[in-house]
């Protein structure tokens, strides 16, 4: 684990250390670039660290900041995540009010500003590693898919952005995106997938390359193989293959 710096959400002008999980390619392996990996709403849990390790096995230096620590009780988020994935229908239904309450702080401008600061710090940390050679992208899921788009809009040092089932914080904020974007959606995840046309239009207006793929038999969190209710093996495998090809295409060259 490392620590990144972010604006403190409770003290004006203060700073907060944000923990981050780091995964590196094996000894002697060629580093193909650096990736900021952004968590789902359940935190940097076993699923996210597994994804980080899988990306590292593909040759990427990965930093996964725990930006939810800036405003969310992570222990409770983990418990709600367990209920969402493995609980009964009644437990999942009963957990909804607390889930909304838990997420309330993440909707504030102060949280968004602090999160972007921490994420930009992660980009800087990767760029400071000479093995990365200036080649940095971002990958995110759900909450992290949203912040993948937000970081791409806020940091022109990125060369590629991949978003799994993320909706933009505000389509108008996408005007700052300059790197190519690849986004994945599940057709059954109607609320998030409905944002796809706005993303395509906003990026089209700036000439930013965008590809948004909608899987017909998938819903939200279809990539998460720790959630048996949501996971869909075929879309997960296809999106992973496409993401790796996209990252290789945009991070393989220096300059």
C-alpha positions as CSV (number, residue, x, y, z in Angstrom):
1,X,0.0,0.0,0.0
2,X,1.0,3.6,-0.6
3,X,-0.6,6.9,0.4
4,X,-1.7,9.7,-2.0
5,X,-2.6,13.2,-1.0
6,X,-6.1,14.7,-1.4
7,X,-7.9,17.8,-0.3
8,X,-9.4,17.2,3.1
9,X,-13.2,17.2,3.0
10,X,-13.5,18.4,6.6
11,X,-10.8,21.0,7.0
12,X,-10.5,23.9,4.5
13,X,-7.0,24.0,3.1
14,X,-6.1,20.7,4.7
15,X,-4.9,17.5,3.2
16,X,-5.7,13.8,3.6
17,X,-3.6,10.7,3.0
18,X,-5.5,8.4,0.8
19,X,-4.4,4.7,0.8
20,X,-3.9,3.0,-2.5
21,X,-3.3,-0.6,-3.5
22,X,-0.4,-1.1,-5.9
23,X,0.1,-4.0,-8.2
24,X,3.3,-4.4,-10.4
25,X,4.3,-6.8,-13.2
26,X,6.6,-9.6,-12.1
27,X,10.3,-9.3,-11.7
28,X,12.0,-8.7,-15.0
29,X,8.7,-8.1,-16.9
30,X,8.4,-5.2,-19.3
31,X,6.1,-2.5,-18.0
32,X,3.6,-1.6,-20.8
33,X,2.3,1.5,-19.0
34,X,0.6,2.7,-15.9
35,X,-3.1,2.5,-14.9
36,X,-5.2,4.2,-12.3
37,X,-7.8,1.6,-11.2
38,X,-11.0,3.1,-9.6
39,X,-13.1,1.0,-7.3
40,X,-16.8,0.1,-7.3
41,X,-18.9,1.6,-4.5
42,X,-17.9,-1.2,-2.2
43,X,-14.3,0.0,-1.9
44,X,-10.9,-1.4,-2.8
45,X,-12.0,-5.0,-2.0
46,X,-10.9,-8.4,-3.1
47,X,-12.6,-8.0,-6.5
48,X,-10.7,-4.7,-7.2
49,X,-7.4,-6.0,-6.0
50,X,-7.9,-9.1,-8.2
51,X,-8.5,-6.9,-11.2
52,X,-5.4,-4.9,-10.3
53,X,-3.4,-8.1,-10.1
54,X,-4.8,-9.3,-13.5
55,X,-3.8,-6.0,-15.1
56,X,-0.3,-6.2,-13.6
57,X,0.0,-9.7,-15.1
58,X,-0.7,-8.1,-18.4
59,X,2.3,-5.8,-17.9
60,X,0.8,-2.7,-16.3
61,X,1.8,-0.9,-13.1
62,X,-1.5,-0.3,-11.3
63,X,-2.5,2.1,-8.6
64,X,-5.9,1.7,-7.0
65,X,-6.7,4.7,-4.7
66,X,-9.3,4.2,-1.9
67,X,-11.1,7.4,-2.7
68,X,-14.2,6.3,-0.9
69,X,-12.3,6.7,2.3
70,X,-12.8,10.4,1.8
71,X,-16.5,10.2,2.7
72,X,-17.8,6.6,3.3
73,X,-17.6,4.1,6.1
74,X,-15.7,1.4,4.3
75,X,-16.6,-1.4,6.7
76,X,-20.3,-0.7,6.2
77,X,-19.8,-0.4,2.5
78,X,-18.2,-3.8,2.5
79,X,-21.1,-5.3,4.5
80,X,-23.7,-3.7,2.2
81,X,-21.8,-5.1,-0.7
82,X,-21.9,-8.6,0.8
83,X,-25.7,-8.2,1.2
84,X,-26.1,-7.0,-2.3
85,X,-24.2,-10.0,-3.7
86,X,-25.2,-12.8,-1.4
87,X,-28.2,-11.7,0.8
88,X,-31.8,-12.7,0.4
89,X,-34.3,-10.6,-1.5
90,X,-35.6,-9.3,1.7
91,X,-32.2,-8.3,3.0
92,X,-31.3,-6.5,-0.2
93,X,-34.6,-4.6,-0.1
94,X,-34.2,-3.7,3.6
95,X,-30.6,-2.4,3.0
96,X,-31.6,0.1,0.3
97,X,-32.3,3.1,2.7
98,X,-29.0,2.7,4.4
99,X,-27.2,2.2,1.1
100,X,-28.6,5.6,-0.1
101,X,-27.6,7.2,3.2
102,X,-24.1,5.8,3.0
103,X,-23.6,7.2,-0.4
104,X,-25.0,10.6,0.3
105,X,-21.5,12.2,1.0
106,X,-20.2,11.1,-2.4
107,X,-22.8,13.4,-4.1
108,X,-21.2,16.6,-2.8
109,X,-18.9,18.9,-4.8
110,X,-16.4,18.7,-1.9
111,X,-16.2,15.0,-2.2
112,X,-15.8,15.1,-6.0
113,X,-13.0,17.7,-5.7
114,X,-11.1,15.7,-3.2
115,X,-11.5,12.5,-5.2
116,X,-10.2,14.1,-8.3
117,X,-7.2,15.5,-6.4
118,X,-6.4,12.0,-5.1
119,X,-6.8,10.5,-8.6
120,X,-4.6,13.1,-10.2
121,X,-2.0,12.3,-7.5
122,X,-2.2,8.7,-8.6
123,X,-1.6,9.8,-12.2
124,X,1.4,11.8,-11.0
125,X,2.7,8.8,-9.0
126,X,2.6,6.7,-12.1
127,X,4.2,9.3,-14.3
128,X,7.1,9.6,-11.8
129,X,8.0,6.0,-12.4
130,X,10.5,5.9,-15.4
131,X,9.2,2.4,-16.4
132,X,5.9,3.9,-17.3
133,X,7.5,6.3,-19.8
134,X,4.6,8.7,-19.8
135,X,2.0,6.1,-20.7
136,X,-0.9,6.3,-18.3
137,X,-4.6,5.4,-18.6
138,X,-7.6,4.9,-16.2
139,X,-9.9,2.0,-15.7
140,X,-13.0,2.0,-13.5
141,X,-16.1,0.1,-12.6
142,X,-19.6,1.5,-11.5
143,X,-18.7,4.4,-9.2
144,X,-15.2,4.0,-10.6
145,X,-16.5,4.0,-14.2
146,X,-18.1,7.4,-13.5
147,X,-14.8,8.7,-12.0
148,X,-12.9,7.3,-15.0
149,X,-14.8,9.8,-17.1
150,X,-14.4,12.5,-14.5
151,X,-10.6,12.0,-14.3
152,X,-10.2,11.9,-18.0
153,X,-12.0,15.3,-18.2
154,X,-9.8,16.7,-15.4
155,X,-6.4,15.4,-16.4
156,X,-5.0,15.7,-19.9
157,X,-2.0,13.6,-19.1
158,X,-4.1,10.4,-19.6
159,X,-3.8,8.5,-22.9
160,X,-6.8,6.2,-22.5
161,X,-9.9,5.8,-20.3
162,X,-12.0,2.6,-19.8
163,X,-15.4,2.8,-18.0
164,X,-17.5,-0.2,-17.0
165,X,-21.1,0.8,-16.4
166,X,-20.3,4.4,-15.3
167,X,-22.5,7.4,-15.9
168,X,-21.0,10.9,-16.1
169,X,-21.3,13.2,-13.2
170,X,-22.4,15.8,-15.7
171,X,-22.3,15.4,-19.5
172,X,-21.2,19.0,-19.8
173,X,-18.1,18.1,-17.7
174,X,-16.9,15.8,-20.5
175,X,-15.8,18.7,-22.7
176,X,-12.3,18.4,-21.1
177,X,-11.8,14.8,-22.2
178,X,-9.0,14.5,-24.8
179,X,-8.0,10.8,-24.6
180,X,-9.9,8.0,-26.3
181,X,-12.7,6.4,-24.3
182,X,-14.0,2.8,-24.3
183,X,-17.2,2.3,-22.3
184,X,-19.2,-0.9,-21.5
185,X,-22.8,-1.1,-20.5
186,X,-25.5,-3.7,-19.7
187,X,-28.8,-3.4,-21.5
188,X,-30.6,-4.4,-18.3
189,X,-28.9,-1.6,-16.4
190,X,-31.3,0.9,-17.9
191,X,-30.5,4.0,-15.7
192,X,-26.8,3.9,-16.4
193,X,-27.0,2.8,-20.0
194,X,-29.4,5.6,-20.8
195,X,-26.4,8.0,-20.3
196,X,-24.5,6.5,-23.2
197,X,-26.0,8.8,-26.0
198,X,-25.1,11.9,-23.9
199,X,-21.5,10.7,-23.5
200,X,-21.2,9.9,-27.2
201,X,-22.6,13.3,-28.2
202,X,-20.4,15.2,-25.7
203,X,-17.3,13.5,-26.8
204,X,-18.3,13.7,-30.5
205,X,-18.5,17.5,-30.2
206,X,-14.9,17.6,-29.2
207,X,-13.7,15.0,-31.7
208,X,-12.7,12.6,-28.9
209,X,-12.8,9.0,-30.0
210,X,-15.5,7.0,-28.2
211,X,-16.8,3.5,-28.4
212,X,-19.7,2.4,-26.2
213,X,-20.6,-1.2,-26.2
214,X,-24.0,-2.4,-24.8
215,X,-24.3,-6.1,-23.9
216,X,-28.0,-7.2,-24.4
217,X,-28.1,-9.9,-21.7
218,X,-26.2,-8.1,-18.9
219,X,-27.1,-5.7,-16.1
220,X,-25.1,-3.6,-13.7
221,X,-21.8,-5.1,-12.4
222,X,-21.8,-7.8,-15.0
223,X,-18.0,-8.0,-14.8
224,X,-17.9,-8.6,-11.0
225,X,-17.3,-12.4,-10.6
226,X,-17.6,-12.1,-6.9
227,X,-21.3,-11.2,-7.3
228,X,-23.2,-14.3,-8.5
229,X,-26.4,-12.3,-9.0
230,X,-24.8,-9.8,-11.4
231,X,-21.9,-11.6,-13.1
232,X,-22.3,-12.6,-16.7
233,X,-19.3,-14.7,-18.0
234,X,-19.6,-14.0,-21.7
235,X,-19.9,-10.2,-21.5
236,X,-17.2,-10.1,-18.8
237,X,-14.8,-12.1,-21.0
238,X,-15.5,-10.0,-24.1
239,X,-15.2,-6.7,-22.4
240,X,-11.9,-7.7,-20.8
241,X,-10.5,-8.8,-24.2
242,X,-11.6,-5.5,-25.7
243,X,-10.3,-3.4,-22.8
244,X,-6.8,-5.1,-23.0
245,X,-6.7,-4.5,-26.8
246,X,-7.7,-0.8,-26.3
247,X,-5.1,-0.2,-23.7
248,X,-2.4,-1.9,-25.7
249,X,-3.3,0.3,-28.7
250,X,-3.2,3.6,-26.8
251,X,-0.4,3.0,-24.2
252,X,2.1,1.1,-26.2
253,X,3.8,4.1,-27.8
254,X,5.7,6.9,-26.1
255,X,5.6,10.5,-27.2
